[in-house]
Amino acid sequence: MGKIKVGVIGVGNCFAGLYQGIEYYKQHNAEVTGIMHREIGGYRVQDIEFVSAFDVGENKVGKTLDEAAMAEPNMVKWINLPKSETIVHPSPVMDGISKYTEEMIKPKRIELSPELEKEIMDEIKRTGTEILINYLPVGSQKATEYWANIALKTGCAFVNNMPVFIASNPEWEKKFREKGIPVIGDDIKGMIGATIVHRVLAKLTADRGSSVANTYQLNVGGNTDFKNMLERERLESKKISKTESVQSQFNERLDDKNIHIGPSDFVPFLENTKIAFMNIEGRMWADIPYKMEVKLTVDDKANSGGIVADAIRLAKVALERGERGAVIPACAYLMKHPPEQMADAVAKQELERFIKEEA
Ligand SMILES: NC(=O)c1ccc[n+]([C@@H]2O[C@H](COP(=O)([O-])OP(=O)(O)OC[C@H]3O[C@@H](n4cnc5c(N)ncnc54)[C@H](O)[C@@H]3O)[C@@H](O)[C@H]2O)c1
């Protein structure tokens, strides 16, 4: 099999985790713990290559990708990376930076211009980039739409890892379908993340015949993602994405006032450790109450890397098969806000069927 040529938008912590994870598997070929699919369409995670990259950070733009992935404020330092030939190119800042992260990222304020766009498109063509993966900060509505348009113009498949709605927005999805390009999104559902655990518990309460009175999920962490989310105005789509993901698993929708899910605070010393507190209160046999509390402690970036490694390989398979628009089973299993919500067990079955399908 050939390699998968990927371009990255936002060389942040999540990307550093994906990149270093792939390097880990190159160095530990026999140990495959932590990978959902050894192969998808014949591709292994080691077949993913990052051939183009775009960012705004003063200490990332102009650097080789290995240097940029290790540059502050990134915190993932799991493994040494070999020298990369990919140079990080500038991206327009637009709404990518919040007032809380400006000081950490120190963006190069390169304005949107036809020259910049030409430079970006030339780089994508020169490098043979076939899939663009979007890791922009929460709240980057305009910048994400800008990059979705670049995917449409260059014919790249688009994997949208964050909560601006592209695959799950019918207008955007139609644009990808009409251009004959696959799109997978929106907003990664971590491997053992708060969303998947909360969804499974929500489904359990429904399947076991109990009723749920209320539920909440509070998340804290200490990386740039959490600092960015201190700006509450940037959170609208993140809150919808996280809340609907859990809401969709109950037999009956909870009243809005009885469900609260979202990022809650920035605790600097936690760095990439994310702690999620989940609570469900309900009633069972003979209307007797029950209550469950779960605390989940995870490395936020290890949580997303494996999911994106699958999404990239599924996007490649979709490209090879001439799939158009949202790749529904991939979106449903891997993302929090897909075009179509399914129970995770059903989404997994659909995904396995998609993987086995003939071209
Ligand atoms: N488990 C997870 O970590 C997880 C799960 C679901 C979704 N996400 C989402 O993935 C996204 C990335 O998370 P992260 O932790 O890597 O964030 P991060 O803040 O570490 O990285 C964001 C990167 O984007 C760059 N950037 C900002 N504006 C830009 C622009 N206009 N153009 C190009 N680059 C720009 C920043 O310089 C930074 O390098 C976030 O939206 C996050 O919510 C993460």
PDBQT file of the ligand as one rigid body, heavy atoms in Angstrom, charges set to zero:
ROOT
HETATM    1  N1  LIG A 401      -9.364  15.029  23.315  1.00  0.00    +0.000 N 
HETATM    2  C1  LIG A 401      -9.139  16.197  22.744  1.00  0.00    +0.000 C 
HETATM    3  O1  LIG A 401      -8.106  16.763  22.946  1.00  0.00    +0.000 OA
HETATM    4  C2  LIG A 401     -10.170  16.803  21.822  1.00  0.00    +0.000 A 
HETATM    5  C3  LIG A 401     -11.413  16.180  21.661  1.00  0.00    +0.000 A 
HETATM    6  C4  LIG A 401     -12.344  16.767  20.812  1.00  0.00    +0.000 A 
HETATM    7  C5  LIG A 401     -12.039  17.938  20.145  1.00  0.00    +0.000 A 
HETATM    8  N2  LIG A 401     -10.834  18.543  20.337  1.00  0.00    +0.000 N 
HETATM    9  C6  LIG A 401     -10.584  19.817  19.657  1.00  0.00    +0.000 C 
HETATM   10  O2  LIG A 401      -9.437  19.770  18.834  1.00  0.00    +0.000 OA
HETATM   11  C7  LIG A 401      -8.960  21.110  18.664  1.00  0.00    +0.000 C 
HETATM   12  C8  LIG A 401      -7.453  21.144  18.865  1.00  0.00    +0.000 C 
HETATM   13  O3  LIG A 401      -7.162  20.922  20.233  1.00  0.00    +0.000 OA
HETATM   14  P1  LIG A 401      -5.681  21.173  20.778  1.00  0.00    +0.000 P 
HETATM   15  O4  LIG A 401      -5.650  20.672  22.171  1.00  0.00    +0.000 OA
HETATM   16  O5  LIG A 401      -4.685  20.703  19.808  1.00  0.00    +0.000 OA
HETATM   17  O6  LIG A 401      -5.630  22.764  20.813  1.00  0.00    +0.000 OA
HETATM   18  P2  LIG A 401      -4.333  23.679  20.825  1.00  0.00    +0.000 P 
HETATM   19  O7  LIG A 401      -4.781  24.993  21.345  1.00  0.00    +0.000 OA
HETATM   20  O8  LIG A 401      -3.205  22.989  21.491  1.00  0.00    +0.000 OA
HETATM   21  O9  LIG A 401      -3.942  23.812  19.264  1.00  0.00    +0.000 OA
HETATM   22  C9  LIG A 401      -4.571  24.677  18.377  1.00  0.00    +0.000 C 
HETATM   23  C10 LIG A 401      -3.533  25.097  17.346  1.00  0.00    +0.000 C 
HETATM   24  O10 LIG A 401      -4.190  25.906  16.366  1.00  0.00    +0.000 OA
HETATM   25  C11 LIG A 401      -3.353  27.005  16.053  1.00  0.00    +0.000 C 
HETATM   26  N3  LIG A 401      -4.170  28.062  15.464  1.00  0.00    +0.000 N 
HETATM   27  C12 LIG A 401      -4.938  29.011  16.061  1.00  0.00    +0.000 A 
HETATM   28  N4  LIG A 401      -5.546  29.771  15.126  1.00  0.00    +0.000 NA
HETATM   29  C13 LIG A 401      -5.161  29.298  13.918  1.00  0.00    +0.000 A 
HETATM   30  C14 LIG A 401      -5.464  29.656  12.577  1.00  0.00    +0.000 A 
HETATM   31  N5  LIG A 401      -6.295  30.658  12.296  1.00  0.00    +0.000 N 
HETATM   32  N6  LIG A 401      -4.911  28.952  11.579  1.00  0.00    +0.000 NA
HETATM   33  C15 LIG A 401      -4.062  27.895  11.844  1.00  0.00    +0.000 A 
HETATM   34  N7  LIG A 401      -3.728  27.522  13.101  1.00  0.00    +0.000 NA
HETATM   35  C16 LIG A 401      -4.272  28.207  14.123  1.00  0.00    +0.000 A 
HETATM   36  C17 LIG A 401      -2.697  27.350  17.375  1.00  0.00    +0.000 C 
HETATM   37  O11 LIG A 401      -1.519  28.126  17.195  1.00  0.00    +0.000 OA
HETATM   38  C18 LIG A 401      -2.411  25.949  17.926  1.00  0.00    +0.000 C 
HETATM   39  O12 LIG A 401      -1.173  25.462  17.450  1.00  0.00    +0.000 OA
HETATM   40  C19 LIG A 401      -9.739  21.966  19.663  1.00  0.00    +0.000 C 
HETATM   41  O13 LIG A 401     -10.802  22.611  19.026  1.00  0.00    +0.000 OA
HETATM   42  C20 LIG A 401     -10.265  20.925  20.631  1.00  0.00    +0.000 C 
HETATM   43  O14 LIG A 401     -11.428  21.334  21.340  1.00  0.00    +0.000 OA
HETATM   44  C21 LIG A 401      -9.893  17.995  21.154  1.00  0.00    +0.000 A 
ENDROOT
TORSDOF 0
